[in-house]
Amino acid sequence: MTVHLAQLRAFVAVLDEGGFGAAADALGVSQSAVSHAVAALERALKAPVLLRQGRPRPTAFGERILAHARAAVAAAVAIDDLVALRDGVPRGAVRLGAPPSVCQGLLPGLLNRWKADFPEVEITVFEGEDDEVAGWLAGSAVELAVLVDPPPGTGVVVGVDAFHALLRRDHPLAGEASISVTDLEDDPFLLSRGGCESHVREVFRQGRAPFAPAHRIREMGTLLAMVRSGVGVTLVPGLTAAMLDERLVLVPLDQRVTRRLVLSGPFGRPWHPAAEALVAASHPPA
């Protein structure tokens, strides 16, 4: 069995780009070349790796090899970029995963800084919930991620974000300087399931308030729409402020619960050289 890097690169690109034509555009080759590369990979492995009906999806075996294929492609890209780094200028393409509130409230400032400091580095942002982002980093779908409360170790803290009550602007408590979670007991509570549940539970624990969500919502856009419509109230990180319109307001909580936002490369394997440079440049000033 002989598997070539070009075959793995085509396999990964078809899945990431959503089709053979889009993969061809991303790789700068013909669609026929992508199709032949994937077919050659399947012949070498003696098993299909893609389901081709509709949007391409990995077969069960394709799913098993996908993380290894991503790692091999990422390693080859990193080697190319290390060669280019010999002149001391970081360059290359870096995929960055982050949660929605981070994408809107924190990343714009970082991206502007990085664009000025590292003009040869091309950064593509992927938005996902906390657990999705961590999975992308572990599976080599991204080279860099903003992780929420990861174990101590690598990476750099780029933010500490306190939780607030999210209310309609006409809510009786909207103008308060600070409130307790117990002040919200008369309102239906909307629980965000997008990675914040443990923090929300801690707020209720500190406030000795009963935890009885009326609704459980995963998507941040849905959560905001439900609060805006008067369905209930919720607790969200402070960075959510970047996503609000004039009908919603954040109110600080007496219960101090925060999340640590850590910019990091993958655990347990070498980082893309440009990712190392971005993280190093993101340390807060002493």
C-alpha positions in Angstrom: 0.0 0.0 0.0 1.4 3.4 -1.0 -0.5 6.5 0.1 0.6 9.9 -1.2 0.3 13.2 0.4 -1.6 14.6 -2.6 -4.2 11.9 -2.1 -4.7 12.8 1.6 -4.8 16.5 0.7 -7.5 15.9 -1.8 -9.6 13.8 0.6 -9.4 16.4 3.3 -10.1 19.3 0.9 -13.3 17.6 -0.5 -14.7 17.3 3.1 -13.6 20.8 4.2 -14.8 22.6 1.1 -18.0 20.6 0.7 -17.4 19.2 -2.8 -14.9 18.2 -5.5 -15.3 21.4 -7.5 -14.7 23.6 -4.4 -11.8 21.4 -3.3 -10.2 21.8 -6.8 -10.5 25.6 -6.5 -9.0 25.6 -3.0 -6.1 23.4 -4.1 -5.5 25.2 -7.4 -6.0 22.0 -9.5 -8.7 20.6 -11.8 -11.7 18.8 -10.5 -10.6 15.8 -12.4 -7.3 15.8 -10.6 -9.1 15.8 -7.2 -11.4 13.0 -8.3 -8.5 10.9 -9.5 -6.5 11.6 -6.3 -9.4 10.4 -4.0 -10.0 7.3 -6.2 -6.3 6.5 -6.0 -6.4 6.8 -2.2 -9.4 4.4 -2.1 -7.6 1.9 -4.3 -4.5 2.1 -2.1 -6.5 1.6 1.0 -8.8 -1.0 -0.6 -11.8 0.7 0.9 -14.0 3.7 0.1 -13.4 6.8 2.1 -16.2 9.1 0.8 -19.9 8.9 0.3 -20.5 10.9 -2.8 -24.3 11.3 -2.8 -25.1 15.0 -2.2 -22.5 16.8 -0.1 -19.6 14.4 0.3 -19.3 12.7 3.7 -16.7 10.3 5.0 -17.5 6.6 5.2 -17.1 4.9 8.5 -13.5 4.0 7.5 -13.0 7.5 6.1 -14.0 8.9 9.5 -11.4 6.7 11.1 -8.5 7.9 9.0 -9.6 11.6 8.7 -7.8 12.8 11.8 -4.6 11.1 10.6 -5.0 12.6 7.1 -5.5 16.1 8.6 -2.4 15.6 10.8 -0.3 14.5 7.8 -1.4 17.4 5.6 -0.9 19.9 8.5 2.6 18.5 9.1 3.6 18.9 5.5 2.3 22.5 5.4 4.2 23.3 8.6 7.4 21.9 7.1 7.0 24.1 4.1 6.3 27.1 6.3 9.4 26.3 8.5 11.5 26.4 5.3 10.0 29.8 4.5 10.6 30.9 8.1 14.4 30.7 7.7 14.4 34.4 6.8 12.7 35.1 10.2 9.3 36.1 8.7 6.3 33.9 9.7 4.1 33.1 6.8 1.5 30.6 5.7 -2.2 29.8 6.3 -3.6 29.3 9.8 -7.1 28.2 10.6 -8.5 29.5 13.9 -11.5 28.2 15.7 -13.4 30.2 18.4 -16.8 30.5 20.0 -19.3 33.0 18.7 -19.0 35.7 21.4 -15.2 35.5 21.0 -15.4 35.8 17.3 -17.4 39.0 17.6 -16.1 40.5 20.9 -12.4 39.6 21.0 -11.1 38.4 17.6 -11.6 41.6 15.6 -8.9 43.4 17.7 -6.5 40.5 17.6 -7.0 40.0 13.8 -6.2 43.7 13.2 -3.0 43.4 15.3 -1.9 40.2 13.6 -2.5 41.6 10.1 -0.2 44.5 10.9 2.5 42.4 12.6 2.3 39.3 10.3 1.3 40.4 6.8 2.5 37.1 5.3 0.2 35.0 7.5 -3.3 34.3 6.2 -5.8 33.6 9.0 -9.2 31.9 8.4 -11.7 32.0 11.3 -14.1 29.1 12.0 -16.9 29.8 14.5 -18.2 27.0 16.7 -19.4 26.2 20.2 -16.8 25.6 22.9 -16.8 21.8 22.5 -16.7 21.9 18.7 -13.7 24.3 18.8 -11.8 22.0 21.2 -12.6 19.0 18.9 -11.4 20.8 15.8 -8.1 21.6 17.4 -7.7 18.0 18.6 -8.6 16.6 15.2 -6.3 19.0 13.2 -9.2 20.8 11.6 -7.7 24.0 12.8 -4.1 24.9 13.8 -5.1 27.5 16.5 -8.1 28.0 18.8 -9.5 30.1 21.5 -10.4 27.6 24.2 -12.6 28.1 27.2 -11.1 27.2 30.6 -8.6 24.6 29.2 -6.3 22.7 31.6 -3.3 24.7 32.6 -0.4 24.4 30.2 0.3 25.8 26.8 -1.2 28.9 25.2 -1.8 32.4 26.4 -4.7 33.9 28.2 -6.3 36.5 25.9 -9.3 37.3 28.0 -11.1 36.8 31.3 -14.8 37.1 30.7 -17.4 37.6 33.5 -21.0 36.4 33.3 -23.9 38.9 33.2 -27.6 38.8 33.2 -29.1 39.4 29.7 -32.4 41.3 29.8 -34.7 43.2 27.6 -34.0 46.9 27.9 -37.6 47.4 29.3 -37.1 44.8 32.0 -37.6 46.3 35.6 -34.0 45.4 36.5 -32.3 46.6 33.3 -31.1 49.8 34.8 -29.6 48.3 38.0 -25.8 48.7 38.6 -25.7 45.0 39.7 -28.2 42.3 40.5 -28.2 38.8 42.2 -29.3 35.8 40.3 -32.0 35.4 42.9 -33.6 38.6 41.6 -34.4 36.7 38.4 -36.5 34.0 40.1 -39.8 35.4 38.8 -38.6 35.3 35.2 -38.5 32.1 33.0 -34.9 31.2 32.7 -33.3 30.3 29.3 -30.3 28.1 29.6 -27.5 28.4 27.0 -26.2 25.0 26.2 -23.4 26.2 23.9 -20.6 25.6 26.5 -21.7 27.9 29.2 -23.8 25.6 31.3 -21.2 24.8 33.9 -20.6 28.5 34.5 -24.3 29.3 34.7 -24.8 26.5 37.2 -21.9 28.0 39.3 -23.7 31.4 39.4 -26.9 29.7 40.7 -24.8 27.7 43.2 -23.1 30.8 44.6 -26.5 32.6 44.7 -28.2 29.7 46.4 -30.9 30.0 43.8 -33.1 27.1 42.4 -31.9 26.0 39.0 -34.9 25.2 36.9 -34.5 26.3 33.2 -37.7 26.8 31.3 -35.9 26.3 28.0 -32.5 24.9 26.9 -31.0 26.6 23.8 -27.8 25.7 22.0 -27.5 28.5 19.4 -26.6 32.0 20.6 -28.7 33.6 17.9 -31.8 31.7 19.1 -31.1 32.6 22.7 -30.8 36.4 21.9 -34.0 36.2 19.9 -36.0 34.6 22.7 -34.8 37.2 25.3 -35.6 40.0 22.8 -39.1 38.6 22.3 -39.7 38.5 26.1 -39.7 34.7 26.4 -37.4 34.9 29.4 -34.0 36.0 30.7 -30.6 34.3 30.7 -26.9 34.6 31.7 -24.2 35.1 29.2 -20.5 36.0 29.0 -19.7 39.7 28.8 -18.2 39.5 25.3 -21.8 38.8 24.1 -22.2 42.6 24.3 -20.7 42.8 20.8 -23.7 40.8 19.5 -26.5 42.8 21.1 -28.8 45.4 19.6 -30.5 48.4 21.4 -33.3 46.2 22.7 -31.1 44.1 25.0 -28.8 45.0 27.9 -26.2 43.2 30.0 -26.4 43.7 33.8 -23.5 42.7 36.1 -24.0 40.0 38.6 -23.2 40.0 42.3 -22.0 36.4 41.8 -18.6 36.7 40.2 -18.1 33.8 37.7 -15.7 34.1 34.9 -14.3 32.1 32.0 -10.6 32.0 30.9 -10.1 32.4 27.2 -6.8 30.8 26.1 -5.3 31.1 22.6 -3.5 27.8 22.0 -2.2 25.4 19.4 -2.8 21.6 19.7 -1.8 19.7 22.8 0.7 16.9 22.4 2.0 17.6 18.9 4.1 20.4 17.2 2.4 23.7 16.4 2.3 25.3 13.0 5.2 27.8 13.1 2.9 30.8 12.2 0.6 29.7 15.0 3.5 29.8 17.4 4.3 33.4 16.3 0.7 34.5 16.7 0.5 33.1 20.2 3.8 34.6 21.2 2.7 38.0 20.0 -0.6 37.8 22.0 0.9 37.8 25.4 -0.4 40.7 27.4 2.1 43.4 28.2 4.0 42.9 31.5 
